[in-house]
Amino acid sequence: MAANIALDYFRETVRPTVDEFLRDPFSVRRARLAAIVLYHLADYLKAQANQGCGVTKIAEAIARKCPDFLLVRDVCDASKHCVLTNESRGNKSPRRLGHSDQLDATSHDGLFSAPFESGFFAEASYVWIKLDDGSWRNFVDVVSNVISFFDIFDFDEVQALS
């Protein structure tokens, strides 16, 4: 195993994939790929921790420090499975979206329908998530929050998550 397999995965796969999405923020394909590699960083952190804890425990620990990680999880899983449920989730954090078609580059009306001081030009061209509660989240913001968390994350102290 590499000296720091999680950091290597982050540098070689996660960061470049996320950067591609952030440069092309209206691409649903790149949004899905960014979610997939970001969420699966938890697998690499589990391997790095090497303490027998599960991926779910690592993911939940990340989510406590970076709540948008749960939305990344849901977009990742919806991209793979199409339909998500909260059934049999036990004590895991509940899903906030239930279907892959809730990730969309055309559903939001943009600046002129946004609440005062919350819109900006070209918003309609970004990838958005329609949450089960009917609200919308700009997926660029979600991914930016999560990648910012990992940009300052100490990959040498992974055990603190387990």
Backbone hydrogen bonds, N-H to C=O, Kabsch-Sander energy under -0.5 kcal/mol:
donor,donor_aa,acceptor,acceptor_aa,energy
5,I,2,A,-0.8
8,D,4,N,-2.4
9,Y,5,I,-2.3
10,F,6,A,-2.5
11,R,7,L,-2.8
12,E,8,D,-2.9
13,T,9,Y,-2.3
14,V,9,Y,-2.1
15,R,10,F,-3.2
17,T,13,T,-1.8
18,V,14,V,-2.8
19,D,15,R,-2.6
20,E,16,P,-2.0
21,F,17,T,-1.7
22,L,18,V,-2.8
23,R,19,D,-1.8
24,D,20,E,-0.8
24,D,21,F,-0.9
27,S,24,D,-1.9
28,V,26,F,-0.8
31,A,27,S,-2.1
32,R,28,V,-2.7
33,L,29,R,-2.3
34,A,30,R,-2.5
35,A,31,A,-2.3
36,I,32,R,-2.6
37,V,33,L,-2.5
38,L,34,A,-2.4
39,Y,35,A,-2.8
40,H,36,I,-2.1
41,L,38,L,-1.0
42,A,39,Y,-1.8
43,D,40,H,-0.7
44,Y,40,H,-1.1
45,L,41,L,-2.5
46,K,42,A,-2.3
47,A,43,D,-2.2
48,Q,44,Y,-2.4
49,A,45,L,-2.7
50,N,46,K,-2.2
58,I,54,G,-1.7
59,A,55,V,-3.1
60,E,56,T,-2.7
61,A,57,K,-1.9
62,I,58,I,-2.3
63,A,59,A,-2.5
64,R,60,E,-1.6
65,K,61,A,-0.9
65,K,62,I,-0.8
66,C,62,I,-2.3
69,F,66,C,-2.5
70,L,67,P,-1.7
71,L,67,P,-0.5
72,V,68,D,-2.0
73,R,69,F,-2.3
74,D,70,L,-2.2
75,V,71,L,-2.6
76,C,72,V,-2.6
77,D,73,R,-3.0
78,A,74,D,-2.7
79,S,75,V,-2.1
80,K,76,C,-1.4
81,H,77,D,-3.2
82,C,78,A,-2.2
83,V,81,H,-2.2
84,L,98,G,-2.9
89,R,86,N,-1.2
92,K,89,R,-2.5
100,S,82,C,-2.5
102,Q,99,H,-1.7
103,L,100,S,-1.4
104,D,102,Q,-0.6
104,D,128,W,-2.7
113,S,110,G,-1.5
114,A,110,G,-0.7
114,A,111,L,-0.8
118,S,115,P,-2.2
119,G,115,P,-0.6
123,E,120,F,-1.5
125,S,122,A,-1.6
126,Y,123,E,-2.0
127,V,25,P,-1.9
128,W,104,D,-3.4
129,I,137,R,-2.8
130,K,102,Q,-2.7
131,L,129,I,-0.8
131,L,135,S,-2.7
132,D,96,R,-2.9
134,G,131,L,-2.4
137,R,129,I,-2.3
139,F,127,V,-2.4
139,F,137,R,-0.6
140,V,127,V,-0.6
142,V,138,N,-1.7
143,V,139,F,-2.8
144,S,140,V,-2.5
145,N,141,D,-2.4
146,V,142,V,-2.1
147,I,143,V,-3.0
148,S,144,S,-2.1
149,F,145,N,-1.7
150,F,146,V,-2.0
151,D,147,I,-2.2
152,I,148,S,-1.1
152,I,149,F,-0.5
155,F,153,F,-1.1
157,E,154,D,-2.1
158,V,155,F,-0.6
160,A,157,E,-1.6
161,L,158,V,-2.4
162,S,158,V,-0.7
